């Protein structure tokens, strides 16, 4: 992370630490900014805070800090967790907890995000649910664009990033190593499951380079993308 973003994160953490005091158990930067996919000035700076207990009173106390963080530092309100939530959510949010485990950098306190114990049946269920949801969205959105190359191009580059956490879940199910970058995740899934995802790889590279997709490639890429997502749905349905 570059110096400007580091200073912004440190300032935001001070804003939230002051009203929380000893109630703040741990803090981390999570997501893209804590991964090799980080792009200075473009990647969202996402904070996650663990407090002793999330209550309506605590939320009210943090609202002024959230306003200042957003207005002065352009950092949105942090995700808030407490130990009870993290322990009891592993059966319904395994993908999200695994993604935070893989993509976080501890800033302060205890590391509550590392190595969550997740049962594979719970992971398989959410992976299938997420993949089926993404497939339905692509079907609907491809109709809504009306065949516009510009809108289709936006659909490609705006949706590919959401597959990163799902791919991590697939690799978890296969007991395979989970690379840090999205592009390498695709290659790891291809290897672990003997599948081919060239369209998703091409779209991922385009998204990381500023969304540049050749006009004459848009339609065929979208067709292949939809087909590859459906192949992943069929794959996870057999696990």
Secondary structure, 3 states (H helix, E strand, C coil): CCHHHHHHHHHHHHHHHHHHHHHEEEEEEEHHHHCCCCCCCCCCCEEEEEECCCCHHHHHHHHHHHHHHHHHHCCCCCEEEEHHHHHHCCCCCHHHHHHHHHCEEEEEECCCCCCCCCCHHHHHHHHHHHHHHHHHHHHHHHHHCCCCHHHHHHHHHHHHHHHHHHHHHHHHHCCCCCCCCHHHHHHHHHHHHCCCCHHHHHHHHHHHCCCCCCHHHHHHHHHHHHHHHHHHHHHHHCC
